[in-house]
């Protein structure tokens, strides 16, 4: 398959200075997508305001701004490379990250009973985060080399690329990240156009094998599921997080209590209020109307990402863009679901809004790839 992006910018730009390319010349030359940037900036603003309100500590806001600045810089660099470059780099990225994941299980740092981090002295990082990008890249590259839609036999190798890192991450254990990594690869397969009969058969097989999957879960993971079904069985222990979170969300009502006026967070009833449960803080202070606005911003970003995927000029870019933006949706769905008490607690932050730098960098890398796909399509448009 040909991947030709070698069209000089100046040649296209001078052809018709009255078109959309002329009006957005700066963004195109910088390989940035303004609609995506607007949505990201809105979420960042909401996140900074909520982080400050959750703990009333300005240094957390400053640290988050620094993290975002670093993540934005990485996103900008990522956007400068064309999709064909990422296609060429994919095997090296995937296999090197896979090797590091194996290394983590051998010599990784143990924190709170989990072995997820690799300490290199000056640098301490979580390799599983890289797999959220490496897996969809690898699966998209694999399927791009085949005739689509793929046959069941053709899906064996892509499924292997997905399940191997997901298994290694689940062994750390980090079930939440393992689910996200697996989802990012499975969405690529879904966008490749697999038969609905295969989807239904897989879903049926998963349901039938639920008892086996339950036996494979660790004790604390089983407790999370049981707590989801009945948090009141241990209101001061396992169910405390969910109960307090639902109280905070419900107390917000229609319009909320107002910024800096959330009682659940300020009286420290709500745990992890700047990270995993920041949605509960926001809901209490801004109510149903605020949550509706927040969801509309997320929907705007997701629709923009879907549009970029639909308009991409080659199969690799379409599959990759679709997977990245739907994985972003999974971030949102799982976090809101667990904070609202409809999904088990798995430790996934609210994208861009939650405090923390690691997941933010991963998300911004994904946005950088989306911008690369979009701006190269614009440059090639005649």
C-alpha positions in Angstrom: 0.0 0.0 0.0 1.4 3.4 -0.9 1.7 6.1 1.7 2.7 9.3 -0.1 2.8 12.4 2.0 5.7 14.1 0.1 3.7 17.0 -1.3 5.4 20.4 -0.8 3.4 22.7 1.5 4.3 25.9 -0.4 3.1 24.4 -3.7 -0.3 23.6 -2.3 -0.6 26.8 -0.3 0.1 29.0 -3.3 -2.5 27.3 -5.5 -5.5 28.8 -3.9 -4.9 31.4 -1.1 -8.6 31.9 -0.6 -9.4 28.4 0.6 -9.5 26.9 4.1 -5.9 26.1 4.0 -5.0 29.8 3.7 -7.2 30.7 6.6 -5.6 28.0 8.8 -2.1 28.2 7.4 -0.4 28.7 10.8 -2.2 25.7 12.4 -1.4 23.6 9.3 2.3 24.5 9.3 2.5 23.7 13.0 0.5 20.5 12.4 -2.1 21.4 15.0 -5.8 21.0 14.9 -7.6 24.0 16.4 -10.9 22.3 17.1 -9.2 19.6 19.1 -7.0 22.2 20.9 -10.2 24.2 21.9 -11.7 21.1 23.5 -8.5 20.1 25.3 -8.1 23.7 26.6 -11.7 23.7 28.0 -11.1 20.4 29.8 -7.8 21.6 31.2 -9.5 24.7 32.6 -12.2 22.7 34.2 -9.6 20.3 35.6 -7.5 23.0 37.1 -10.5 24.7 38.8 -11.7 21.4 40.2 -8.3 20.3 41.4 -7.9 23.5 43.3 -11.4 23.3 44.8 -10.9 19.7 45.9 -7.9 20.5 48.2 -7.6 24.3 48.2 -3.9 23.9 47.5 -2.5 26.1 44.7 0.7 24.0 44.3 -1.3 21.1 42.9 -2.6 23.5 40.2 1.0 24.6 39.4 2.2 21.0 39.2 -0.7 20.1 36.9 0.2 23.1 34.7 3.8 21.9 34.5 2.6 18.4 33.7 0.3 19.7 31.0 3.1 21.9 29.5 5.4 18.9 29.2 2.5 16.8 27.7 1.6 19.5 25.3 5.3 19.8 24.2 5.4 16.0 23.6 2.1 16.2 21.7 3.5 19.0 19.5 6.6 17.0 18.6 4.5 13.9 17.9 2.3 15.9 15.5 5.3 16.9 13.4 5.8 13.4 12.1 3.6 11.9 9.3 1.6 8.7 9.9 4.0 6.8 7.6 6.8 7.5 10.1 4.8 5.9 13.0 3.9 3.0 10.8 7.6 2.4 10.2 8.5 2.8 13.9 5.7 0.7 15.2 7.5 -2.7 15.5 10.5 -1.2 17.3 8.2 0.6 19.8 6.0 -2.4 20.4 8.7 -5.0 21.0 10.9 -2.7 23.1 7.9 -1.8 25.3 7.0 -5.5 25.5 10.5 -6.3 26.7 10.3 -3.6 29.3 7.0 -5.0 30.6 8.7 -8.3 31.1 11.5 -6.5 32.9 9.0 -4.8 35.2 7.7 -8.2 36.4 11.3 -9.2 37.3 12.9 -6.1 38.8 10.1 -3.5 38.9 9.3 -1.3 41.9 6.6 -2.7 44.2 4.2 -0.1 45.5 0.9 -0.8 47.4 1.1 -4.5 46.4 1.6 -3.8 42.7 4.7 -4.1 40.6 4.1 -1.6 37.8 7.0 0.9 37.8 10.5 0.8 36.5 13.1 2.9 38.4 16.1 4.0 36.3 17.4 6.4 38.9 16.6 9.8 37.4 13.5 8.4 35.7 10.7 6.4 37.1 8.0 5.4 34.7 5.1 3.0 34.0 5.7 1.1 30.8 2.1 -0.1 30.6 1.1 3.5 29.6 3.2 3.3 26.5 1.3 0.2 25.4 -1.9 2.2 25.2 -0.3 3.7 22.1 1.9 0.8 20.9 -0.9 -1.8 20.7 -3.3 0.1 18.4 -0.3 1.1 16.3 0.8 -2.5 16.0 -2.6 -3.9 15.3 -3.4 -1.1 12.7 -0.1 -1.8 10.9 -0.8 -5.6 10.9 -4.3 -5.2 9.5 -3.1 -2.5 7.0 -1.1 -5.2 5.3 -4.1 -7.5 4.8 -7.3 -7.4 2.7 -10.1 -6.0 4.7 -12.4 -7.1 6.2 -10.1 -9.6 7.8 -11.0 -13.3 8.0 -11.0 -15.1 11.4 -7.7 -16.6 10.5 -6.2 -13.2 9.8 -7.2 -12.0 13.2 -5.0 -14.5 15.1 -1.9 -12.5 14.9 -3.5 -9.1 15.8 -5.2 -10.8 18.8 -1.8 -12.1 19.9 -0.4 -8.6 19.7 -3.2 -7.5 22.0 -3.4 -10.3 24.5 0.3 -10.7 25.3 0.9 -7.2 26.7 -2.6 -7.2 28.3 -1.7 -10.4 30.1 1.6 -9.0 31.3 0.0 -5.8 32.6 -2.8 -7.8 34.4 0.0 -9.8 36.1 1.4 -6.6 37.7 -1.5 -6.5 38.7 -3.2 -3.5 36.9 -6.5 -4.7 35.6 -7.7 -1.2 34.6 -4.7 -0.5 32.4 -4.9 -4.0 31.0 -8.5 -3.4 30.0 -7.6 -0.1 28.3 -4.7 -1.7 26.4 -6.8 -4.6 25.2 -9.7 -2.2 24.3 -7.4 0.0 22.2 -6.4 -3.0 20.1 -9.8 -4.5 19.8 -11.2 -1.3 18.6 -8.8 -1.4 15.7 -10.1 -4.8 14.8 -13.7 -3.6 15.1 -13.0 -0.6 12.7 -11.4 -3.1 10.2 -14.9 -4.4 9.6 -15.2 -7.8 11.2 -18.3 -9.8 10.7 -21.2 -9.2 13.2 -21.5 -13.0 13.6 -18.0 -13.1 14.9 -18.7 -10.3 17.4 -21.8 -12.0 18.7 -20.1 -15.3 19.0 -17.2 -13.7 20.9 -19.6 -12.0 23.3 -21.5 -15.2 23.9 -18.3 -17.1 24.5 -17.2 -14.4 27.0 -20.5 -14.7 28.9 -20.3 -18.5 29.0 -16.7 -18.3 30.3 -17.6 -15.8 33.1 -17.2 -18.4 35.9 -13.7 -19.3 34.7 -12.8 -15.6 34.4 -14.1 -15.1 38.0 -11.8 -17.8 39.3 -8.9 -16.1 37.6 -9.5 -12.8 39.5 -7.5 -11.9 42.5 -9.3 -11.6 45.9 -9.2 -7.8 45.9 -10.6 -7.7 42.4 -13.5 -10.0 43.4 -14.1 -7.7 46.4 -14.5 -4.8 44.0 -17.2 -6.6 42.0 -19.0 -7.6 45.2 -18.7 -4.1 46.5 -20.2 -2.7 43.3 -23.3 -5.0 43.7 -23.7 -4.1 47.4 -21.5 -1.3 48.7 -23.5 -1.1 52.0 -22.2 -4.6 53.0 -19.0 -2.9 54.2 -19.8 0.9 54.4 -16.7 1.8 56.4 -14.4 -0.4 54.4 -14.6 -1.6 50.8 -17.8 0.2 50.1 -16.7 3.6 51.5 -15.4 5.0 48.3 -18.5 4.3 46.3 -20.9 5.4 49.0 -19.2 8.8 49.6 -18.9 9.3 45.8 -22.6 8.8 45.2 -23.5 11.1 48.1 -21.4 13.8 46.6 -22.9 13.4 43.1 -26.4 13.3 44.5 -26.0 16.3 46.7 -25.1 18.5 43.7 -28.6 18.5 42.5 -29.5 20.5 39.4 -27.2 23.5 39.7 -24.7 22.3 42.3 -23.4 23.9 45.5 -21.0 26.3 43.7 -17.3 26.3 43.2 -15.3 25.9 46.4 -18.4 24.9 48.2 -18.4 21.1 48.0 -18.8 19.7 51.5 -17.9 16.1 50.7 -14.4 17.1 49.5 -13.7 19.9 51.9 -14.7 17.8 54.9 -12.5 15.0 53.4 -15.2 12.4 53.2 -14.4 11.8 49.6 -11.2 9.8 48.9 -8.9 10.3 45.9 -10.7 13.5 45.2 -8.1 15.1 42.9 -7.5 11.9 40.8 -9.9 9.0 40.3 -12.9 10.6 42.0 -12.6 14.1 40.8 -15.8 13.7 38.8 -17.7 13.5 42.1 -16.1 16.8 43.3 -17.2 18.5 40.0 -20.7 17.0 40.2 -21.3 18.2 43.7 -20.1 21.8 43.0 -21.7 22.2 39.5 -24.6 19.8 39.6 -26.5 18.2 36.7 -26.1 21.3 34.5 -22.3 21.4 35.0 -22.0 17.6 34.3 -24.1 18.1 31.1 -21.7 20.8 29.9 -18.7 18.7 30.7 -20.2 15.7 28.8 -20.9 18.0 25.8 -17.2 19.0 25.7 -16.1 15.4 25.8 -18.6 14.6 23.1 -17.2 17.4 21.0 -13.7 16.0 21.2 -14.8 12.5 20.5 -16.8 13.6 17.4 -13.9 15.6 16.2 -11.7 12.5 16.5 -14.2 10.4 14.7 -14.3 12.9 11.9 -10.5 12.9 11.6 -10.6 9.1 11.4 -13.3 9.1 8.7 -11.5 11.7 6.6 -8.1 10.0 6.8 -6.5 9.1 3.5 -5.2 5.6 4.2 -6.3 2.5 6.0 -3.6 2.6 8.6 -4.5 6.2 9.6 -8.3 5.5 9.7 -7.9 2.4 11.9 -5.4 4.2 14.2 -7.5 7.4 14.6 -10.7 5.4 15.3 -9.0 3.3 17.9 -7.4 6.3 19.7 -10.5 8.4 20.0 -12.7 5.5 21.1 -10.1 4.5 23.7 -10.4 8.1 24.9 -14.2 7.5 25.2 -13.5 4.3 27.2 -11.4 6.4 29.7 -14.4 8.6 30.2 -17.0 5.9 30.4 -15.1 3.7 32.9 -14.2 6.7 35.2 -17.7 8.1 35.3 -19.2 4.6 35.6 -17.0 3.7 38.6 -17.5 7.0 40.3 -21.3 6.7 39.8 -21.4 3.2 41.1 -22.3 1.3 37.9 -18.8 -0.1 37.3 -16.2 -1.6 39.6 -13.4 0.8 40.8 -10.4 0.1 38.6 -8.3 3.2 39.1 -8.7 5.0 35.8 -8.6 8.8 35.9 -11.0 11.2 34.3 -9.2 12.1 31.0 -7.4 15.5 31.1 -9.4 16.7 34.2 -7.9 14.4 36.8 -4.6 15.4 38.5 -1.6 13.5 37.3 1.0 13.5 34.6 1.4 9.9 33.3 -2.0 9.4 31.8 -2.0 13.0 30.6 1.1 12.4 28.5 -0.4 9.2 27.0 -3.6 11.1 26.0 -1.7 14.0 24.5 0.5 11.6 22.4 -2.8 10.2 21.1 -4.0 13.7 20.2 -0.7 14.4 18.6 -1.1 11.4 16.3 -4.7 12.5 15.5 -3.4 16.0 14.6 -0.7 14.5 12.4 -3.3 12.5 10.5 -5.6 15.5 10.1 -3.1 18.1 9.0 -1.4 15.7 6.5 -4.8 15.1 5.0 -5.3 18.9 4.7 -1.9 19.4 3.0 -2.7 16.7 0.5 -6.1 18.2 -0.4 -6.2 19.9 -3.7 
